[in-house]
Amino acid sequence: MIARQPNTATCWLCGRGFATKTQWHHTVPKSKKGKATVPVHPICHKTIHLHFSNAELARFGEDRDALLANPAIEKFVCWVQNKPADFHARVRRRRP
């Protein structure tokens, strides 16, 4: 789900504010009966789903620190924190 209105909240993953686009991430995937959502940037949302399966996300739930313990996520957050709120770049796919 994408909201295209300015938002005063901050991204659940990276902590940056929002400019124009906000996506809502299910902390526990809908396929695993999750209902709670948190606001994230599109690039942050893609990065989360790139590095974790739905089963892993269901185990983490709303534990943001568990996601940040992953070296790839930690590196991404450090890299993206100084970018503008509406920054977007291609997200690399995981190598098999």
C-alpha positions in Angstrom: 0.0 0.0 0.0 1.4 3.4 -1.0 0.3 6.8 0.4 1.4 9.7 -1.7 0.9 12.4 0.9 3.6 14.0 3.0 3.9 12.3 6.3 5.4 13.5 9.6 6.3 10.0 10.8 9.6 8.4 10.4 10.6 5.2 8.6 10.5 2.1 10.9 13.7 0.7 9.4 16.0 3.7 8.7 14.5 6.4 10.9 14.4 9.1 8.1 11.4 11.2 7.6 9.1 10.9 4.5 8.8 13.3 1.6 6.1 12.0 -0.8 5.9 8.2 -0.7 5.1 6.0 2.2 4.6 2.2 2.1 3.2 0.1 4.9 5.2 -3.0 5.8 3.4 -5.8 7.6 5.9 -6.7 10.4 4.4 -10.2 10.4 3.4 -11.0 6.7 -0.2 -11.2 5.9 0.4 -14.8 4.7 1.3 -15.6 8.3 -1.8 -13.9 9.7 -0.1 -10.5 10.4 -2.2 -7.4 10.7 0.1 -4.7 12.2 1.9 -2.4 9.8 4.7 0.2 10.1 5.6 3.1 7.7 8.7 2.5 5.6 10.3 4.0 2.5 9.9 2.1 -0.8 13.6 1.4 -0.9 13.6 0.2 2.8 10.6 -2.0 2.1 12.3 -3.7 -0.9 15.5 -4.2 1.1 13.6 -5.9 3.9 11.9 -8.4 1.5 15.1 -8.9 -0.4 17.0 -10.2 2.7 14.3 -12.1 4.6 11.7 -14.7 3.8 8.1 -14.4 5.1 8.9 -17.1 7.7 11.9 -15.2 9.0 9.8 -12.0 9.1 7.1 -13.8 11.0 9.7 -14.9 13.6 11.1 -11.3 14.0 7.7 -9.7 14.2 8.0 -6.0 15.4 11.6 -6.6 16.6 13.4 -3.9 14.5 16.6 -4.7 16.3 16.5 -8.3 15.0 16.5 -7.0 11.5 19.2 -4.5 12.2 21.4 -7.3 13.5 21.7 -8.7 10.0 25.0 -7.3 8.5 23.4 -6.5 5.1 20.5 -4.5 6.7 22.9 -2.7 9.0 25.1 -1.7 6.1 22.1 -0.6 4.1 20.7 1.6 6.9 24.2 3.2 7.5 24.3 4.0 3.7 20.8 5.3 3.3 20.6 7.5 6.5 22.3 10.5 4.9 20.1 10.3 1.7 17.1 12.7 1.1 13.7 11.5 2.3 12.5 10.7 -1.2 15.8 9.0 -2.3 15.3 5.9 -4.5 17.8 3.6 -6.1 17.7 0.1 -7.5 17.8 -2.6 -4.9 20.2 -5.4 -5.8 18.9 -8.9 -5.8 20.3 -11.6 -3.6 22.8 -13.8 -5.2 21.9 -17.5 -5.2 
